[in-house]
Amino acid sequence: MTKDNFTFAVVGILLGFIGGYMMHEVMVARQPPRLTPELRAQIVADPNAGGGAMQGAAPQGDPAAGPAAGNGPAMAEVQQLQAALEQNPNDADVIRRLADLNFDIQNWPRAQQLYVRYLELRPGDPNVMTDLGISFRESKQYDQALEQFDKAQAIDPQHWQAYYNEVVVLAFDLKRFDEADRSLAKLQELQPGNPNVARLAEAVAKSRGGAGA
């Protein structure tokens, strides 16, 4: 599924809330969520749903694990994906979908595992590399996150989401403001009218000012 539009509103910028603000912004930058509302509701309502897992132990709440018995199209979708993967463990489309589901419920280790497998099967997708980078960032694996953003930029120099998330890691996680400024300049060049980019630049400036206080 392509991911082209924003789906989350951006919260106001207050220096005391930059950490929470930037986590929200990161979720914005990766394009829309890939969960149907029904599936999101069922996973959130029953995070322990799961029986047998794919090869490798799946954490609780992993939608790659066999879903609990139940009715409804959402759980049927998960069940169908799992059954398809059991039939063909190298089905890249199913792996991508399960990776996206884990991303959306913030099951970062499982999302990483699945995105890595997807890229082994279908290398060179900057969207997946960016999502993998975000999942590394959320696990505080900042060097690995930056590596994925760099790879995405090398493949598609216009892939502004990779620059956006790179700025987040450099400025807010690592406090490497000079490097963040260079990536931010490129981002502003790619997205001159994007209000979210403008707010990101403002947040970076405030964070730099706070760090120097």
Salt bridges, closest charged atoms under 4 A:
ASP62 OD2 - ARG110 NE 2.71
GLU77 OE2 - ARG97 NH2 2.93
ASP93 OD1 - ARG122 NH1 2.70
ASP100 OD1 - ARG34 NH1 2.89
ASP100 OD2 - ARG96 NE 3.52
ASP104 OD1 - ARG30 NH2 2.42
ASP104 OD1 - ARG34 NH2 3.93
GLU120 OE1 - ARG117 NH1 3.04
ASP125 OD2 - ARG96 NH1 3.57
ASP131 OD2 - LYS3 NZ 2.33
ASP131 OD2 - ARG34 NH1 2.46
GLU138 OE2 - ARG137 NH1 3.07
GLU147 OE2 - LYS151 NZ 3.53
ASP173 OD2 - ARG137 NE 2.74
ASP178 OD1 - ARG208 NH2 3.85
GLU179 OE2 - ARG176 NE 2.92
ASP181 OD2 - ARG208 NH2 2.25
GLU189 OE2 - LYS186 NZ 3.83
GLU202 OE2 - LYS206 NZ 3.61
